[in-house]
């Protein structure tokens, strides 16, 4: 069983999480004007490369927060974790 370390809850079993796919996929700004092929490529086409891969995960059976992790798709070893930036994070008032 894969153990995943939620940045808020700590280490938990993989069964508590849902994988949301590749991290850092940027939604097209002008999506209303995309062709069917362009929209299909955005929605369905992914690299799926062997080796290091950045993914987004949701702690569905815990705190229900999203985070990113970097995982080796060959060995399943998790290299790093990262929280998504929160609104106003790093902004001084």
Secondary structure, 3 states (H helix, E strand, C coil): CCEEEECCCEEEEHHHCEEEEECCCCCCCCHHHCCHHHHHHHHHCCCCCCCEEEEEEECCCCCCCEEEEEEECCCCCEEEEEECCCCCCCCCC
